[in-house]
Amino acid sequence: MRFNVFQVSRRGGRETNEDRMGYCYTSEAGLFALADGMGGHPEGEVAAQIALQTLAVLFQQDARPVLEDPHAFLQEAIVIAHHQLLRYADSKGLEDTPRTTIVACVLQGNQAWWAHCGDSRLYMVREGSLIARTRDHSYTELQEALGRAAMGVEGFNRNVLFTCLGSPGRPMVDCQGPILLEAGDRILLCSDGLWGNVEDSELTPIIAKDVISEAVAEMVEVALRRGGARCDNVTALTVEWESEEEPAGDTTQALLNSGYASTIHGALEAEVASMDDEEIDRSVAEINEKIRQSGRGSRRN
């Protein structure tokens, strides 16, 4: 595979940045993910980090070097991340569970699959046109899908979600794909701090700009400027797909079939005092142990 990645996360006007993002890959598959810890619940940054690390651990376990079923992997891994949050809250004796939204994308061969829970979004742009976008698990988008939203009236409950990771009920996970990739396709994962301040009609031409790093930086700056002093955290990860014939970009071919690389590790911001890396490491160790005990990993070797 060949791809370019550019990612950035800015704190905005919040006390802490509860967004997390990162990617991991083998020689023939890549996982890109973003999580937005939810305010109003404890330790949102921990929830986001545990969710991403759970996906990374499971990807490392299953991608040998490809995933047997990317759709099933995304569905299962996100639900497992949800249960990890419940176990974490129970082990800490928390009255409420840390919660997070999540969006994740798998690139494998020349195809893409993605899944999400909550209102962290994925956009896919091809030759300047938006060809795919996730639909938020919010009451506003639900009403719009049912044709009940008042035309021209902004939903008062845009940020009210009916599902997320860490909630008491089983999370709703929407999966899409596969979609065939073409050279130059760009996939954006972002938190609501970005799309909440920049309309889809504006995002699409920015994503399509020639230089991916400039495109992402411009989007984030526009969102921060419009959000003002009370702006939410703004996080974006953009992947540009390139065919095997393209000479530019990053390549996974240097990895052996058993090789694995990841940027998903530890807290992204040292300022987050409530993040205890040892606790998260223990959580990840529990995931590995459960996989070992269940024999799940050996089935796909």
HUQUI-V955120 format. One record per residue. RES is the residue in three letters. PSI is psi in whole degrees, -180 to 180 (* if undefined). BURIAL is I if it has 16 or more other C-alpha atoms within 10 Angstrom, else O. D_LAST is the distance of its C-alpha to the last C-alpha in Angstrom with 1 decimal. Layout:
# HUQUI-V955120
RES;PSI;BURIAL;D_LAST / RES;PSI;BURIAL;D_LAST
This chain:
# HUQUI-V955120
MET;150;I;21.0 / ARG;132;I;24.5 / PHE;156;I;25.9 / ASN;141;I;28.6 / VAL;137;I;28.5 / PHE;132;I;31.5 / GLN;148;I;31.7 / VAL;146;I;34.6 / SER;127;I;35.5 / ARG;143;I;39.2 / ARG;-25;I;40.6 / GLY;-142;I;43.6 / GLY;11;I;46.1 / ARG;158;O;44.0 / GLU;-38;O;44.1 / THR;159;I;40.4 / ASN;111;I;37.6 / GLU;6;I;35.1 / ASP;147;I;33.0 / ARG;150;I;29.6 / MET;165;I;27.5 / GLY;178;I;24.8 / TYR;158;I;21.8 / CYS;157;I;18.5 / TYR;156;I;16.6 / THR;-167;I;14.1 / SER;-19;I;15.4 / GLU;5;I;14.9 / ALA;150;I;15.1 / GLY;145;I;17.5 / LEU;127;I;18.4 / PHE;130;I;22.1 / ALA;153;I;23.7 / LEU;137;I;27.1 / ALA;145;I;28.5 / ASP;103;I;32.2 / GLY;138;I;33.3 / MET;129;I;36.0 / GLY;160;O;39.5 / GLY;-6;O;41.5 / HIS;157;O;38.7 / PRO;146;I;38.0 / GLU;53;I;35.7 / GLY;-36;I;34.5 / GLU;-33;I;33.1 / VAL;-43;I;31.0 / ALA;-46;I;29.7 / ALA;-42;I;28.7 / GLN;-44;I;27.0 / ILE;-41;I;25.0 / ALA;-47;I;23.9 / LEU;-42;I;22.7 / GLN;-33;I;21.0 / THR;-48;I;19.2 / LEU;-41;I;17.8 / ALA;-43;I;17.0 / VAL;-44;I;15.1 / LEU;-36;I;13.0 / PHE;-44;I;12.5 / GLN;-36;I;11.4 / GLN;-37;I;8.8 / ASP;-29;I;7.6 / ALA;100;I;8.7 / ARG;62;I;6.5 / PRO;1;I;9.3 / VAL;162;I;10.1 / LEU;136;I;10.1 / GLU;-40;O;9.7 / ASP;92;O;13.1 / PRO;-38;I;15.0 / HIS;-50;I;17.9 / ALA;-37;O;16.2 / PHE;-49;I;14.4 / LEU;-45;I;17.9 / GLN;-50;I;19.6 / GLU;-44;O;17.5 / ALA;-39;I;17.3 / ILE;-38;I;21.1 / VAL;-40;I;21.9 / ILE;-41;I;20.0 / ALA;-40;I;22.0 / HIS;-48;I;25.1 / HIS;-31;I;24.5 / GLN;-38;I;24.1 / LEU;-40;I;27.5 / LEU;-42;I;29.0 / ARG;-39;I;27.8 / TYR;-46;I;29.1 / ALA;-40;I;32.5 / ASP;-42;O;32.7 / SER;-28;O;32.0 / LYS;-6;O;34.7 / GLY;32;O;37.1 / LEU;139;O;37.6 / GLU;-28;O;39.8 / ASP;151;I;38.0 / THR;135;I;34.3 / PRO;141;I;33.4 / ARG;155;I;32.5 / THR;154;I;31.0 / THR;167;I;30.4 / ILE;146;I;27.3 / VAL;137;I;26.3 / ALA;148;I;22.9 / CYS;137;I;21.9 / VAL;129;I;18.8 / LEU;127;I;19.5 / GLN;134;I;17.1 / GLY;-123;O;18.4 / ASN;37;I;22.0 / GLN;160;O;21.7 / ALA;140;I;22.1 / TRP;149;I;21.3 / TRP;162;I;23.0 / ALA;154;I;23.9 / HIS;160;I;26.6 / CYS;118;I;28.5 / GLY;-144;I;32.1 / ASP;19;I;34.0 / SER;135;I;32.0 / ARG;159;I;31.9 / LEU;134;I;30.1 / TYR;141;I;32.4 / MET;125;I;31.5 / VAL;133;I;34.3 / ARG;122;I;34.8 / GLU;44;O;38.0 / GLY;3;O;39.8 / SER;141;O;39.1 / LEU;117;I;37.1 / ILE;-11;O;34.7 / ALA;145;O;32.7 / ARG;140;O;33.1 / THR;156;I;31.8 / ARG;126;I;34.3 / ASP;149;I;35.0 / HIS;61;I;34.8 / SER;158;I;38.4 / TYR;-30;I;41.5 / THR;-50;I;43.1 / GLU;-28;I;40.5 / LEU;-45;I;40.3 / GLN;-39;O;44.0 / GLU;-41;O;43.9 / ALA;-31;O;41.3 / LEU;-2;O;43.6 / GLY;24;O;46.5 / ARG;-5;O;48.4 / ALA;141;I;48.5 / ALA;128;O;52.0 / MET;131;O;52.3 / GLY;4;O;53.0 / VAL;123;O;52.5 / GLU;133;O;49.7 / GLY;131;I;47.9 / PHE;-21;O;49.1 / ASN;40;O;45.8 / ARG;-36;O;43.5 / ASN;3;I;41.5 / VAL;117;O;41.3 / LEU;151;I;37.8 / PHE;3;O;36.9 / THR;152;I;33.3 / CYS;174;I;31.3 / LEU;136;I;28.7 / GLY;-7;I;30.3 / SER;163;I;32.9 / PRO;-37;O;33.8 / GLY;168;O;32.4 / ARG;133;O;29.0 / PRO;149;I;28.5 / MET;125;I;28.9 / VAL;117;I;26.0 / ASP;127;I;26.9 / CYS;142;I;24.2 / GLN;157;O;25.1 / GLY;172;O;23.8 / PRO;155;I;22.7 / ILE;134;O;25.6 / LEU;134;O;25.9 / LEU;147;I;26.6 / GLU;152;O;29.6 / ALA;131;I;30.6 / GLY;-10;I;32.5 / ASP;142;I;31.0 / ARG;135;I;31.1 / ILE;124;I;29.3 / LEU;126;I;31.1 / LEU;134;I;29.8 / CYS;157;I;32.7 / SER;170;I;34.3 / ASP;-14;I;37.5 / GLY;-25;I;39.6 / LEU;-60;I;39.1 / TRP;-20;I;39.4 / GLY;-17;I;42.0 / ASN;-10;I;44.4 / VAL;120;I;43.6 / GLU;155;O;43.8 / ASP;-39;O;41.2 / SER;-24;O;43.9 / GLU;-37;O;44.3 / LEU;-42;I;40.6 / THR;-52;I;39.8 / PRO;-29;O;42.2 / ILE;-45;I;41.3 / ILE;-34;I;37.5 / ALA;-2;I;38.5 / LYS;155;O;40.5 / ASP;-45;O;39.9 / VAL;117;O;38.7 / ILE;-39;I;35.8 / SER;-39;I;36.8 / GLU;-37;O;40.3 / ALA;-48;I;39.3 / VAL;-45;I;37.3 / ALA;-40;I;40.0 / GLU;-45;O;42.7 / MET;-46;I;41.0 / VAL;-42;I;40.6 / GLU;-40;O;44.2 / VAL;-44;O;45.6 / ALA;-43;I;43.9 / LEU;-41;I;45.2 / ARG;-43;O;48.6 / ARG;-33;O;48.9 / GLY;-25;I;47.5 / GLY;-156;O;50.1 / ALA;-26;O;50.5 / ARG;19;O;48.5 / CYS;139;I;45.6 / ASP;166;I;42.2 / ASN;141;I;39.4 / VAL;118;I;38.3 / THR;136;I;34.7 / ALA;139;I;33.2 / LEU;122;I;30.1 / THR;134;I;30.4 / VAL;130;I;27.9 / GLU;122;I;29.4 / TRP;139;I;27.3 / GLU;144;I;28.2 / SER;168;I;27.4 / GLU;-25;O;26.1 / GLU;-17;O;29.8 / GLU;130;O;31.0 / PRO;-23;O;31.8 / ALA;170;O;32.0 / GLY;175;O;29.6 / ASP;153;O;26.5 / THR;148;I;23.6 / THR;1;I;20.0 / GLN;-20;O;20.0 / ALA;-19;O;20.9 / LEU;140;O;17.4 / LEU;171;O;15.1 / ASN;-29;O;11.7 / SER;2;O;10.6 / GLY;155;I;13.8 / TYR;139;I;14.7 / ALA;150;O;18.2 / SER;146;I;19.9 / THR;2;O;23.5 / ILE;97;I;22.9 / HIS;133;I;24.2 / GLY;176;I;27.5 / ALA;145;I;30.5 / LEU;-19;I;31.9 / GLU;119;I;35.4 / ALA;-20;O;36.9 / GLU;-16;O;39.8 / VAL;98;I;37.9 / ALA;-28;O;39.2 / SER;-10;O;37.4 / MET;120;I;33.9 / ASP;105;O;32.8 / ASP;-33;O;29.7 / GLU;-39;O;29.3 / GLU;-42;O;29.1 / ILE;-39;I;26.5 / ASP;-40;O;24.4 / ARG;-37;O;24.8 / SER;-44;I;23.7 / VAL;-39;I;20.5 / ALA;-36;O;20.0 / GLU;-39;O;20.5 / ILE;-47;I;17.7 / ASN;-41;I;15.2 / GLU;-40;O;16.8 / LYS;-39;O;16.6 / ILE;-42;I;12.9 / ARG;-45;O;12.6 / GLN;-36;O;15.3 / SER;-16;O;14.0 / GLY;10;O;10.6 / ARG;-42;O;9.5 / GLY;-39;I;6.8 / SER;-24;O;5.3 / ARG;-27;O;5.8 / ARG;8;O;3.8 / ASN;*;O;0.0
